[in-house]
Amino acid sequence: MGFIPMGLASFYVGSPSLSQPSSFTRAWDRLCPEDIGGVSCSPHQQFIFKPLYCAGDKMLFACSGTALPRGREKLRVARFVTSARLITEFNKKRTKDDNLRIQVRLPDNTITDGFLGLFDGNIAIVSALLPYVHPVNLDLSKDERDCKPIHLIAAGLEAKKDTSLMVTKVKVLSSGQKRPRRPRGPTLVSVNSLNCDITEAGLGGPVIAFSTEYEFLSGVIVSYDCENKVAGYLPTKALRRLLKHFQILRAKAISFRGYSLPSGVQCVIPLGLWVSVQRFISLGYPSPPPLVCELNGTLVNTFEEDFGRLLAWEGYPFGVAQRGHGDNVWEELPTEVVMNVSQSVVSLASFDGDVRRFACTGLLIKWPGSLETQVVVLTSASLVRTNEDKINENLTIKVFLPPEQHVEGKLELYHQNYNIAIVSVRSRLNDISPQDIFMPLTKPESPEVVVAIGRNPSKGLLMASKGRVEPPYKNCKLKCKALKLSTCQIKKAGIGGPLIDFHNGSFIGMNFYDGSKTTPFLRRSTIINVLKKVTDLPSNSGSTGPMSLMNNVANKNWWPVPEAYWYHGELDVDKSILPWGF
């Protein structure tokens, strides 16, 4: 006497027709033994699950869900596949308060929290932190695939507190019979139709096939037309293909570096985190993968990451004296140098509409043009580069000098090979001390001790890291031959910031970031040689667009910047690396 493991989930919205009379019987043993191949009740019921979708203590919607094989991640996560109707009802009831919750109820009435995740027009995935559930078998043998079922049974959990198992016989519709309207979804799956009498509580439940020799999962119910008593169901083969597309069935755990949603697949924004996720998106960061935010994952390689020692602007409401790491370089630098840095180092950000694309640091410098000397910002061309290494001239640029000076910038000049950009400011900045980098140095350009400077793009705090100049080495990820290296350690926000002489604060070069423990920088002399070829800024001569300084020379250098990504040590670590027996 065999059994088919299955898992079901139930969600509630208002008072739908979950208890309307139907032939969806509550007792497994009401079906004749010959109808179900002599399978007993208990082995089936122990694998049924019932999630609850509630607002406060009120159940709002109910449907079933089928347990899936465990993934490859270290964390023990149980996943259930259900109908996308759950997402439709969830979105109808979701409000700004975001006070809904998802619960999963097991057949023994154990209740645990559930999390909505990926979905398309056919199915949705619900996850729960459960030590073990018995999943359905999606790897059917050739004999199981080829056999002709004698009976098909649809199973689900009743939408009440006793988690009663409901089953009913179903029949596959022929091509000439009326079929329900199929949900929208990727074209890689086809939804078949069944004639059956169930309730909405059966959505997401399994369809079990019985033959003289086998019992196996035939598919999962994804839609139901109560008027015509016709259900749409996803056959096991199509379900397996769709779950692979969802990246649910994988040989290894997902790496969140460069993660993006599969085509045609969406992800529910976690409950209680709507505002936070929308802020991440507006800052140009990727949406969090399923479960990462709910389980306290972190976003890595952001522009907001600090480096070195911090220095607050006058009037900053919070203390930062002890924040940071390394030598407290701000106390070691001459007072005049600290003052000049505070009045000349700015934060820049580029925007495509309301979405930020990049953030970095810049240095206010004196531009000796045909007109009287004006102030511009020297920074990295990464500010306006695209992922295809092109220059996007249509981005909006904003310049920030604490505490309250926010002005719009305009891209004037750029050099892709050396990753240099000059940005003019459209409004006057007050209390500034622009640097004259074109003035000859009184000392050699390669001092022993240097300091890398950056400015945090959100709070405006200055950041400083002290180090020494080193010769370049082959492992530098930035291949520009003109680059030198310092042992200063910075983060992404320090891109475009100045490298200064520790003793007198003179400008030594412009910093870049490759994710290593050293900092590549472009020397002052190289920057001057590029910029001195221009007599005036394009905007001063009536030009409306920026000017390239490449002079038709091919772009030979690639300037990659480490991308931000989500990290969770137990979700993107493969369980195969764990000790045996985990």
C-alpha positions as CSV (number, residue, x, y, z in Angstrom):
1,M,0.0,0.0,0.0
2,G,1.8,3.2,-1.2
3,F,1.3,6.9,-0.7
4,I,1.9,10.2,-2.5
5,P,3.6,12.9,-0.3
6,M,2.0,16.3,-0.8
7,G,1.8,19.8,0.8
8,L,-1.0,22.3,0.8
9,A,-1.5,25.9,1.8
10,S,-4.6,28.0,2.6
11,F,-5.0,31.8,2.5
12,Y,-8.0,34.0,3.4
13,V,-9.6,37.2,2.1
14,G,-12.9,38.4,3.5
15,S,-15.5,35.7,3.5
16,P,-15.3,34.0,0.1
17,S,-17.2,30.9,-0.8
18,L,-14.8,28.6,0.9
19,S,-17.4,26.5,2.6
20,Q,-20.0,26.4,-0.2
21,P,-21.4,22.9,-0.7
22,S,-19.5,20.8,-3.3
23,S,-18.4,17.3,-3.8
24,F,-15.0,18.3,-2.5
25,T,-15.4,15.8,0.4
26,R,-13.7,16.3,3.8
27,A,-12.9,12.7,4.5
28,W,-10.4,10.7,2.4
29,D,-12.1,7.5,3.4
30,R,-15.4,8.6,1.8
31,L,-13.9,7.6,-1.5
32,C,-14.2,4.0,-2.3
33,P,-11.0,2.0,-2.0
34,E,-11.2,1.0,-5.6
35,D,-11.3,4.7,-6.6
36,I,-7.9,5.4,-4.9
37,G,-6.1,2.2,-5.4
38,G,-6.4,1.1,-1.8
39,V,-4.3,4.1,-0.4
40,S,-4.9,4.8,3.2
41,C,-5.8,8.2,4.7
42,S,-3.0,8.8,7.1
43,P,0.1,8.7,4.9
44,H,-1.4,11.3,2.6
45,Q,-2.7,13.7,5.2
46,Q,0.6,13.9,7.0
47,F,2.0,15.8,4.0
48,I,-0.8,18.4,3.7
49,F,-0.1,22.0,4.7
50,K,-2.4,24.9,5.2
51,P,-1.1,28.5,5.1
52,L,-3.3,31.3,6.4
53,Y,-3.4,34.9,5.0
54,C,-4.7,37.2,7.8
55,A,-5.2,40.8,8.9
56,G,-5.0,40.7,12.7
57,D,-7.0,37.6,13.7
58,K,-9.2,37.7,10.6
59,M,-8.7,35.2,7.9
60,L,-9.0,36.8,4.5
61,F,-8.4,34.2,1.8
62,A,-7.6,30.5,1.7
63,C,-6.1,28.2,-0.9
64,S,-3.9,25.1,-0.8
65,G,-0.2,24.6,-1.7
66,T,2.0,21.7,-2.6
67,A,5.3,21.1,-0.9
68,L,8.4,21.2,-3.2
69,P,11.7,19.5,-2.8
70,R,14.2,21.3,-0.6
71,G,16.6,23.7,-2.2
72,R,20.4,23.7,-2.1
73,E,20.8,26.5,0.4
74,K,22.2,26.0,3.9
75,L,19.1,27.3,5.7
76,R,16.3,24.8,6.0
77,V,13.5,26.4,4.1
78,A,10.3,24.7,3.1
79,R,8.7,25.9,-0.2
80,F,5.2,25.5,-1.5
81,V,3.8,26.1,-4.9
82,T,0.3,27.5,-5.1
83,S,-2.0,29.3,-7.4
84,A,-1.2,32.9,-8.5
85,R,-4.7,33.7,-7.3
86,L,-3.2,34.1,-3.9
87,I,-1.1,37.0,-5.1
88,T,-4.1,38.7,-6.7
89,E,-6.1,38.5,-3.5
90,F,-3.1,39.6,-1.4
91,N,-2.5,42.7,-3.5
92,K,-6.2,43.6,-3.3
93,K,-6.1,43.7,0.5
94,R,-2.6,45.2,0.9
95,T,-2.7,48.8,2.3
96,K,-0.1,51.4,3.4
97,D,-0.3,49.9,6.9
98,D,1.2,46.7,5.5
99,N,-0.3,44.8,8.5
100,L,-1.2,41.6,6.7
101,R,0.6,38.4,7.6
102,I,1.0,35.0,6.0
103,Q,0.8,31.8,8.1
104,V,1.3,28.2,7.2
105,R,-0.7,25.5,9.0
106,L,0.3,21.9,9.1
107,P,-2.1,19.0,9.2
108,D,-1.4,18.6,13.0
109,N,-2.5,22.3,13.4
110,T,1.0,23.6,13.9
111,I,1.1,27.2,12.7
112,T,4.2,29.0,11.5
113,D,4.9,32.3,9.6
114,G,5.0,32.1,5.8
115,F,6.6,34.4,3.2
116,L,5.4,35.3,-0.3
117,G,8.0,35.3,-2.9
118,L,8.2,34.6,-6.7
119,F,5.1,34.5,-8.9
120,D,3.9,34.7,-12.5
121,G,0.5,34.5,-14.0
122,N,0.1,30.8,-13.1
123,I,1.8,30.0,-9.8
124,A,3.2,31.6,-6.7
125,I,5.9,30.4,-4.2
126,V,5.3,30.5,-0.4
127,S,8.2,29.7,1.9
128,A,8.4,28.9,5.6
129,L,11.2,28.1,8.1
130,L,10.3,24.4,8.8
131,P,12.9,21.7,9.7
132,Y,11.4,19.2,7.3
133,V,8.3,18.6,5.1
134,H,7.7,15.7,2.8
135,P,7.8,17.1,-0.7
136,V,6.2,15.8,-3.9
137,N,8.2,13.8,-6.3
138,L,8.8,15.8,-9.4
139,D,11.2,13.3,-11.0
140,L,8.8,10.8,-12.4
141,S,10.2,7.6,-13.8
142,K,9.7,6.7,-17.5
143,D,7.1,4.1,-16.5
144,E,5.2,6.6,-14.4
145,R,5.2,9.1,-17.3
146,D,4.1,6.5,-19.8
147,C,1.4,4.7,-17.7
148,K,-2.3,5.6,-18.1
149,P,-4.0,6.6,-14.8
150,I,-7.2,4.8,-13.8
151,H,-8.3,7.7,-11.5
152,L,-7.3,11.3,-10.9
153,I,-7.9,12.8,-7.4
154,A,-7.7,16.5,-6.5
155,A,-6.7,17.1,-2.9
156,G,-6.8,20.2,-0.6
157,L,-7.3,21.4,2.9
158,E,-10.6,22.8,4.1
159,A,-10.5,26.5,5.0
160,K,-11.3,25.9,8.6
161,K,-9.3,25.4,11.8
162,D,-9.5,21.6,11.8
163,T,-7.3,21.3,8.6
164,S,-9.6,18.6,7.3
165,L,-8.4,16.9,4.1
166,M,-10.7,17.3,1.1
167,V,-10.5,15.1,-2.0
168,T,-12.6,14.6,-5.1
169,K,-12.3,12.7,-8.3
170,V,-11.5,14.7,-11.4
171,K,-11.6,14.1,-15.2
172,V,-9.3,15.6,-17.8
173,L,-11.3,17.6,-20.4
174,S,-10.9,16.6,-24.1
175,S,-10.0,19.3,-26.6
176,G,-13.6,19.7,-27.7
177,Q,-15.0,20.5,-24.2
178,K,-15.3,23.9,-22.7
179,R,-12.1,25.1,-20.9
180,P,-11.6,27.9,-18.4
181,R,-9.7,31.1,-19.3
182,R,-6.1,30.4,-18.5
183,P,-4.0,32.7,-16.4
184,R,-1.3,34.7,-18.1
185,G,2.2,33.5,-17.7
186,P,5.4,32.6,-19.6
187,T,4.8,30.8,-22.9
188,L,7.1,28.0,-21.7
189,V,4.2,26.1,-19.9
190,S,0.8,25.0,-21.0
191,V,-2.2,24.8,-18.6
192,N,-4.5,21.8,-19.0
193,S,-8.1,21.6,-17.9
194,L,-10.0,19.3,-15.5
195,N,-13.7,18.7,-14.8
196,C,-14.1,18.8,-11.1
197,D,-16.2,20.1,-8.2
198,I,-14.0,21.9,-5.7
199,T,-13.9,25.2,-3.8
200,E,-11.3,28.0,-3.8
201,A,-9.6,26.2,-1.0
202,G,-8.4,23.6,-3.5
203,L,-6.4,26.1,-5.5
204,G,-2.8,25.2,-5.4
205,G,-3.5,21.6,-4.3
206,P,-2.1,18.5,-6.1
207,V,-3.8,16.3,-8.6
208,I,-2.8,12.7,-7.9
209,A,-2.9,10.0,-10.5
210,F,-3.6,6.3,-9.6
211,S,-2.8,3.4,-11.9
212,T,-2.7,-0.3,-11.2
213,E,1.0,0.0,-10.2
214,Y,1.8,3.6,-9.5
215,E,0.6,6.7,-7.5
216,F,2.2,10.0,-8.5
217,L,1.7,13.7,-8.9
218,S,-0.1,14.5,-12.1
219,G,-0.1,18.3,-11.6
220,V,-1.2,21.3,-9.5
221,I,-4.4,23.2,-9.7
222,V,-3.8,26.9,-10.6
223,S,-7.3,28.2,-11.5
224,Y,-10.9,27.3,-11.1
225,D,-14.2,28.3,-12.9
226,C,-16.8,27.6,-10.3
227,E,-19.7,28.3,-12.7
228,N,-18.6,25.6,-15.2
229,K,-16.8,23.5,-12.5
230,V,-13.6,23.4,-14.6
231,A,-10.1,23.8,-13.1
232,G,-6.9,24.7,-14.8
233,Y,-4.0,22.6,-13.7
234,L,-0.3,22.5,-14.5
235,P,1.0,19.1,-15.4
236,T,4.0,17.8,-13.4
237,K,6.3,18.1,-16.4
238,A,5.3,21.7,-17.1
239,L,5.5,22.5,-13.4
240,R,9.0,21.2,-13.2
241,R,10.1,23.2,-16.2
242,L,8.5,26.3,-14.7
243,L,10.2,25.8,-11.3
244,K,13.6,25.5,-13.1
245,H,12.8,28.8,-14.8
246,F,12.0,30.3,-11.3
247,Q,15.4,28.9,-10.2
248,I,13.7,27.0,-7.5
249,L,15.0,23.6,-8.7
250,R,18.8,24.1,-9.0
251,A,21.9,21.9,-8.7
252,K,23.6,24.6,-6.5
253,A,22.5,27.4,-4.2
254,I,21.8,30.7,-6.0
255,S,24.6,33.3,-5.9
256,F,23.1,36.7,-5.3
257,R,25.9,38.5,-7.1
258,G,24.3,39.8,-10.3
259,Y,21.0,38.2,-9.4
260,S,18.0,39.3,-11.4
261,L,14.4,38.0,-11.6
262,P,13.9,35.4,-14.4
263,S,11.9,36.8,-17.4
264,G,8.2,36.9,-16.8
265,V,8.6,36.4,-13.0
266,Q,7.9,38.9,-10.3
267,C,8.6,39.0,-6.6
268,V,6.3,40.2,-3.8
269,I,7.8,43.1,-1.8
270,P,8.1,41.7,1.8
271,L,5.5,42.6,4.3
272,G,6.4,45.7,6.4
273,L,9.3,46.5,4.1
274,W,7.5,48.3,1.2
275,V,9.1,51.7,2.0
276,S,12.6,50.3,2.5
277,V,12.5,48.3,-0.8
278,Q,11.2,51.3,-2.7
279,R,14.1,53.3,-1.3
280,F,16.6,50.7,-2.4
281,I,15.2,50.8,-5.9
282,S,15.2,54.6,-6.0
283,L,18.9,54.5,-5.0
284,G,19.7,52.3,-8.0
285,Y,20.1,49.1,-6.1
286,P,18.7,45.7,-7.1
287,S,15.5,44.5,-5.6
288,P,16.1,41.9,-2.8
289,P,15.8,38.2,-3.8
290,P,13.1,36.2,-2.0
291,L,13.6,35.8,1.8
292,V,16.8,37.9,2.0
293,C,15.1,41.0,3.5
294,E,12.8,39.0,5.7
295,L,15.7,37.1,7.2
296,N,17.9,40.1,7.7
297,G,20.2,39.9,4.7
298,T,22.5,42.7,3.8
299,L,23.2,44.8,0.8
300,V,26.9,44.8,-0.1
301,N,29.0,47.2,-2.1
302,T,26.8,50.2,-1.7
303,F,27.7,53.8,-2.2
304,E,26.7,54.5,1.4
305,E,29.5,52.3,2.9
306,D,32.0,54.4,4.9
307,F,35.8,54.0,4.9
308,G,38.7,55.1,7.1
309,R,38.0,57.8,9.7
310,L,34.9,60.1,9.5
311,L,34.7,63.8,10.0
312,A,31.4,65.6,10.5
313,W,30.6,69.0,9.2
314,E,29.9,71.8,11.7
315,G,26.4,71.4,13.2
316,Y,26.1,67.6,12.4
317,P,23.7,66.4,15.1
318,F,25.4,63.1,15.8
319,G,28.9,62.3,17.1
320,V,31.3,60.5,14.8
321,A,34.6,60.9,16.5
322,Q,35.0,57.2,17.3
323,R,33.5,55.9,14.1
324,G,35.7,54.3,11.5
325,H,38.9,52.4,11.5
326,G,42.6,53.0,11.1
327,D,44.6,56.0,12.2
328,N,42.6,59.1,13.2
329,V,44.0,61.0,10.3
330,W,41.8,64.0,10.8
331,E,43.6,64.7,14.1
332,E,47.0,64.2,12.4
333,L,46.5,66.5,9.4
334,P,47.3,70.2,9.7
335,T,44.3,72.3,10.6
336,E,44.6,74.3,7.4
337,V,44.6,71.1,5.3
338,V,41.4,69.9,7.1
339,M,39.7,73.2,6.4
340,N,40.6,73.2,2.7
341,V,39.4,69.6,2.3
342,S,36.1,70.4,4.0
343,Q,35.5,73.3,1.6
344,S,36.7,71.7,-1.6
345,V,35.5,68.0,-1.5
346,V,31.9,67.4,-2.7
347,S,29.6,64.5,-3.2
348,L,28.1,63.9,-6.7
349,A,25.2,61.7,-7.8
350,S,23.8,61.1,-11.3
351,F,20.1,60.4,-11.8
352,D,17.9,58.9,-14.6
353,G,14.6,60.4,-13.7
354,D,14.0,59.7,-10.0
355,V,16.4,56.8,-9.9
356,R,20.0,57.3,-8.8
357,R,22.5,55.7,-11.1
358,F,25.9,56.5,-9.5
359,A,27.4,58.4,-6.6
360,C,31.0,59.4,-6.0
361,T,33.3,62.1,-4.7
362,G,34.6,65.2,-6.6
363,L,37.1,68.0,-6.0
364,L,36.3,71.6,-6.6
365,I,39.0,73.1,-8.8
366,K,39.8,76.4,-10.5
367,W,39.2,76.2,-14.2
368,P,41.5,78.6,-16.2
369,G,39.4,79.3,-19.2
370,S,39.1,82.2,-21.6
371,L,36.7,83.9,-19.2
372,E,37.7,84.7,-15.6
373,T,38.6,81.6,-13.5
374,Q,35.5,79.6,-12.6
375,V,34.9,76.7,-10.2
376,V,34.2,73.2,-11.6
377,V,34.3,69.7,-10.2
378,L,36.9,67.2,-11.1
379,T,35.6,63.7,-10.7
380,S,35.4,60.2,-12.3
381,A,33.6,59.6,-15.6
382,S,32.1,56.6,-13.9
383,L,29.5,59.1,-12.7
384,V,28.0,59.1,-16.2
385,R,29.1,55.7,-17.7
386,T,26.5,53.1,-18.6
387,N,26.9,49.3,-18.1
388,E,28.0,49.1,-21.8
389,D,30.8,51.5,-21.1
390,K,29.2,54.4,-22.9
391,I,28.7,58.0,-21.7
392,N,25.1,58.9,-20.9
393,E,24.9,62.6,-21.6
394,N,21.3,62.8,-20.5
395,L,21.7,62.0,-16.8
396,T,20.9,64.7,-14.2
397,I,23.9,65.5,-12.0
398,K,23.5,66.8,-8.4
399,V,26.4,68.2,-6.3
400,F,26.2,68.2,-2.5
401,L,28.4,70.3,-0.2
402,P,27.2,70.1,3.5
403,P,25.4,71.1,5.3
404,E,22.7,72.4,2.9
405,Q,24.2,73.2,-0.5
406,H,22.6,71.1,-3.2
407,V,23.2,72.4,-6.7
408,E,22.7,71.0,-10.2
409,G,25.7,70.1,-12.2
410,K,26.4,69.9,-15.9
411,L,28.7,67.4,-17.6
412,E,31.3,69.5,-19.6
413,L,34.2,67.3,-20.5
414,Y,35.1,63.6,-20.2
415,H,37.9,61.3,-21.2
416,Q,36.9,57.6,-21.3
417,N,40.4,56.2,-21.4
418,Y,41.5,57.9,-18.2
419,N,38.0,58.0,-16.7
420,I,38.1,61.7,-16.1
421,A,35.1,64.1,-16.0
422,I,34.7,67.8,-15.5
423,V,31.3,69.0,-14.1
424,S,30.3,72.6,-13.9
425,V,27.9,73.9,-11.3
426,R,24.8,75.9,-12.3
427,S,24.5,77.8,-9.0
428,R,27.0,79.5,-6.9
429,L,28.5,77.6,-4.0
430,N,29.4,79.5,-0.8
431,D,32.3,79.2,1.6
432,I,34.4,77.1,-0.7
433,S,38.1,76.7,-1.2
434,P,38.7,75.4,-4.8
435,Q,42.1,73.9,-5.5
436,D,44.4,75.1,-8.2
437,I,45.7,71.8,-9.6
438,F,47.3,73.5,-12.6
439,M,49.8,75.3,-10.4
440,P,53.2,73.6,-10.4
441,L,54.0,71.6,-7.3
442,T,56.9,72.8,-5.0
443,K,57.6,69.2,-4.0
444,P,57.8,65.9,-5.9
445,E,54.5,64.4,-6.9
446,S,55.2,61.1,-5.1
447,P,55.2,61.7,-1.3
448,E,55.8,58.9,1.1
449,V,52.5,59.2,3.0
450,V,49.2,60.0,1.3
451,V,45.6,60.3,2.3
452,A,42.6,59.2,0.2
453,I,39.5,61.5,0.7
454,G,35.8,60.8,0.1
455,R,32.4,62.2,1.0
456,N,29.4,60.1,2.0
457,P,26.6,60.7,-0.5
458,S,23.8,60.6,2.1
459,K,25.1,62.2,5.2
460,G,27.9,64.3,3.7
461,L,30.5,63.1,6.2
462,L,34.1,63.3,5.1
463,M,36.1,60.0,5.0
464,A,39.9,59.7,5.1
465,S,42.2,56.7,4.8
466,K,46.0,57.0,5.2
467,G,48.6,54.9,3.3
468,R,51.7,54.9,1.2
469,V,52.3,55.0,-2.6
470,E,53.2,51.6,-4.1
471,P,54.2,50.5,-7.6
472,P,51.4,49.0,-9.7
473,Y,51.1,45.3,-9.9
474,K,49.7,42.9,-12.4
475,N,46.6,41.9,-10.3
476,C,45.1,45.4,-10.4
477,K,41.6,45.0,-11.9
478,L,41.8,48.3,-13.6
479,K,44.2,47.9,-16.6
480,C,45.0,51.5,-17.3
481,K,48.8,51.7,-17.5
482,A,48.9,55.2,-16.2
483,L,47.5,54.2,-12.8
484,K,49.5,54.1,-9.6
485,L,48.6,52.4,-6.3
486,S,48.3,53.5,-2.7
487,T,47.8,51.3,0.4
488,C,44.8,53.6,1.3
489,Q,41.6,51.5,1.6
490,I,38.5,53.1,0.3
491,K,35.0,52.2,-0.8
492,K,32.8,53.0,-3.8
493,A,31.9,56.5,-2.5
494,G,35.6,57.4,-2.7
495,I,35.7,57.1,-6.5
496,G,36.7,60.4,-8.0
497,G,38.0,61.7,-4.7
498,P,41.4,63.3,-4.2
499,L,44.6,61.7,-3.0
500,I,46.5,64.3,-1.0
501,D,49.9,64.7,0.5
502,F,49.7,63.9,4.2
503,H,52.1,66.7,5.2
504,N,50.8,69.7,3.2
505,G,47.5,68.6,1.6
506,S,48.6,69.1,-2.0
507,F,46.7,67.3,-4.7
508,I,48.5,64.1,-5.8
509,G,45.9,62.4,-7.9
510,M,42.3,61.1,-8.3
511,N,41.2,57.8,-6.6
512,F,39.4,54.8,-8.2
513,Y,38.1,51.6,-6.6
514,D,38.4,48.0,-7.7
515,G,37.3,46.2,-4.6
516,S,40.8,45.3,-3.5
517,K,42.8,46.3,-0.4
518,T,44.7,49.0,-2.4
519,T,43.5,52.1,-4.2
520,P,44.4,52.8,-7.8
521,F,44.8,56.5,-8.6
522,L,45.5,58.7,-11.6
523,R,48.5,61.0,-11.1
524,R,48.0,64.8,-11.1
525,S,50.4,65.2,-14.0
526,T,48.3,62.8,-16.2
527,I,45.1,64.7,-15.4
528,I,46.7,68.0,-16.2
529,N,48.0,66.8,-19.5
530,V,44.5,65.7,-20.5
531,L,42.8,68.9,-19.4
532,K,45.3,71.5,-20.6
533,K,44.4,70.7,-24.2
534,V,41.1,72.5,-23.7
535,T,41.0,76.3,-23.6
536,D,37.5,76.7,-22.4
537,L,34.4,74.8,-21.3
538,P,31.8,73.9,-23.9
539,S,29.0,75.8,-22.1
540,N,31.1,79.0,-22.1
541,S,31.3,78.8,-25.9
542,G,27.6,78.3,-26.4
543,S,27.6,74.5,-26.8
544,T,24.7,72.6,-25.3
545,G,26.4,69.2,-24.8
546,P,29.5,67.9,-23.3
547,M,32.8,67.4,-25.2
548,S,34.9,64.2,-25.4
549,L,38.6,64.6,-24.9
550,M,39.4,61.4,-26.7
551,N,40.2,63.1,-30.1
552,N,38.8,60.0,-32.0
553,V,41.2,57.7,-30.1
554,A,39.7,54.2,-29.5
555,N,38.7,53.5,-25.9
556,K,41.2,51.0,-24.7
557,N,40.6,50.9,-20.9
558,W,37.8,49.3,-19.1
559,W,36.8,50.8,-15.7
560,P,34.5,48.3,-13.9
561,V,33.0,49.2,-10.6
562,P,32.0,46.4,-8.1
563,E,28.2,46.0,-8.4
564,A,26.0,46.1,-5.3
565,Y,24.4,42.8,-4.4
566,W,22.4,41.1,-1.6
567,Y,24.0,38.7,0.7
568,H,22.7,36.2,3.3
569,G,25.2,33.6,4.6
570,E,22.6,30.8,4.9
571,L,20.7,31.4,1.7
572,D,23.5,31.6,-0.8
573,V,25.8,29.0,0.8
574,D,25.4,25.6,-0.8
575,K,24.6,22.8,1.7
576,S,27.1,20.5,-0.1
577,I,30.0,22.3,1.6
578,L,28.5,21.6,5.1
579,P,29.8,18.8,7.3
580,W,28.2,15.4,6.6
581,G,24.9,14.8,8.3
582,F,23.8,18.4,8.5
